[in-house]
Amino acid sequence: MFKKVLIAEDHESVSISVQKTLSELDIVHDNSNYVYYCDDALNRIKKALREGEPYELLITDLSFDEDMPQQISGGVELIKAVKEIQPSLKILVFSIENRATIARSLVKDLGVDAYVPKARHDAKDLKRAIETIIKNNKYISPNLKQASKEENEFQFKDFDKTIVSLLANGMPQKDIPFYLEKNNIKPSGLSSIEKRLNTIKTVLNISNNEQLIAHCKDNQII
């Protein structure tokens, strides 16, 4: 059973709910071991490693309110940073993002151990996820939504694949026009790129570029 767990969640009510679930599983949990920001989560993990008392499980959201400047602004970046300094740390994603493609991509590409969507019966789902992780198995909630027929039938153009691939390789969106213009790819204007990305995300019901990249990787589009 886990003895040291860190919760990274920017909504206090959700954090309290997760702590209650941990207590019901008889997991030793210090109420101070929860943070509202990704930077604080990474610093806590680094400090625990220095003191020789590392965390065993990180429960994190994917999206965080941007109410103050942070070096790490989202859960995906946090997971990547944590894996660099403590590869063995178990990670459970607990997010409002309810898409099976996103969950599978995080498990496959980032080594996430479990993915649970915030929903009506998420406390039971969390318990099952934690019990599964304890046994060194992966857990993807059966309550995640599968891709709709419209999403499955969406046809990515070569232009779409190019801009998503550039984003996946770390190129800032604002720099993509320079690459397209240099390689004689049209349209190359930033507004055209933004409009196309917004169209794709609207059709696929995806809220940000990170989720779009995950979707494309998981479906072998890029």
N, C-alpha and C positions, 0 to 999 in steps of 0.2 A: 504494500500500500504506500502511496505517496505521503511523504512527511513534510515536504517543502514545496509549496505551490505559489506561483505569482499570477495575479489576474491583471491584465491590461484592458481596461474598459472605461470609457469616458462618461458613461451614465451610471450614477451612483446606485439607482434602484436595481439595475441589472447586475452590478457587481455584488450587491447584497444577496440577490437571488442565487448567484453562483456560489457564494460563500455558504449559503444555507444548504445547497446541494452537496458541497464538500463535507459539511458537518454530518449530514445524513449518511454519508458513506464512511463515517468515522475517520476521515482524513484530517490529520493534525494541520490546522491552518491558523496562522497568526493574522488577525484582522488588519494588521498594518501592511500585509503583503499584497496590496492592490494599488494600482496607479492609474491615473487618468490620461497620461501621455506616453507615447512610445519612447521618447528620450529617457524618461524616468525609468521605464521598464528595462531598457538596455543597461542603464547605469546600475540598477539594482542587481541585475544578473552578473555584471562585471564585478561588483563589490562582493557578491556572494562567492564568486570564484576565487577572488583574492583572499578571502577569509577562510577558504577551504570548506565552505558549507554551501555548495551549489544547489540551485533550484532543481527539482526533478520534473516539474511540469509547468509549462506556460500556457495559460488560457487567454487568448487574445481575440479582439474584434478585428475586422479588416479596415473599417473606416472610423476616423476620429474627427471630432469637431476642430476646425482650425481657428481657435480663439486666441492663440498666441503662437509666436514663431517657434518652430521645431526643426531640428536637423532631420529627424525621421517623422514623417507625417502620417504614415499609414501602416497597416498591419503586415502587408507583403514585405515592405522594406524592413520592418522590425524582424520578421522571420528570417530574412536573408542575413541580417546583421548578427542575430543570435546564433544562427547555424555556423557562422564563421568563428565565433569564439567558444561555443559549446555545442558541437555537432550532436552530442548524445542527448541533449535536452528534448524531452517529449513536448510536442506542441499540439494543442487542441484549438481549432478556430471555432469561435462562437459568434456568428454574424447574421445580420438581417439579410445578407445576400443569399438568396435561396435558389441556387442554380447548381445542378449536378455537375455540369461541365467545369465550372469554376472549382468546385471541391476536388474533382478528380485531378485537375491540373495541379493544384496546390500539393496534393498528396504525391503525385508523380514527380513534379519538377522541383519542389522545395522540401520534400521529405516530411510534410506535415503528417501527424499521426492520426488525427481525427478531425472531422468537420461536422458541426451541428448548426442548423439554422435556428434563429430565434423565432419561435412559433408558439402555438397554444400549449403543446405538451412538451416543451423543450427541456423541462426539468428531468423527465424520465429519459429523454434522449441523451442528455448530458451524463446521467448515471451510467447508461449503457456504454457510452463512448469512453468514459473513464475506466470502467471495468474492463473494457476491451483493450485499452492501452496498457493497463497493468499487466495483461497477459502477453504484452509485446506484439499485439496485432493491430492492424489498421481498422479504422471505423469511418465509414461515410454514411451519414444518416439516410435511411430509406424515405424520409419525409421531404427530401430535396426534390424540386421540380425538374422534370426532364424537358429537353428542348421541344418546343412546339413544332407543328408541321410547317408553319411559316418560317421559323428559324432554320429548320433542317433544309428547306428548299431555297434559302437565300444563296444567291450566286455571287461569289467574290470575283471581281474583275482583277486583271493584272495590276491595275493602278492601286486597288485596295490592298492587295497582297504586298505590294511594294512599300506603301506607307506604314502598314502594320508591322512589316518586317523591320523597317528602320526604327520604329518605336521599340520593338522587342530587343533590338541591338543596342539600345541606350541613347539613340539620337533624340535630342529635344525636339518637340513638335515645331518650334519656331525656326529650327535649322533645316527642316526637311525641304522647304522651297529652294534653298541653295543647291541641295543635292539633286533635286529634280531638274532644275534649270541647267545644271552642269552636265547632266546626262540626257538632256533633250527630251525629258518626259513631261507631257502636258496633260492636264493643267498643272502649273507649278506654283500658283499663288497660294498664300497662306489661307485666305478665305475659302478657296476651293477645297483645300485639304480639310479644314475645320468642318465645312458643310458635309463633305463625304463621310467623315468619321461620325458626325452626329447622326447622319442618316442610317449608317450601319448599326450604331448603338441603339437607335430608336427601334429599328426592326427586330434586333436581337434582344431587346429589353435589357441592355447592358448600360451601367451608369458611368463607367470611366474606362480610360485606355488600358489600365492594368487588367481589368476583367476581359476586355476585348482581346488582348494579347493571349491571355490564358485560354479563352475560347478557341482562338485560331490554332494554338499549339495542340490543344486537346483533340481537335478535330482534324489535325494534320493539314490545315489550310496553309500554314507557313512552316 
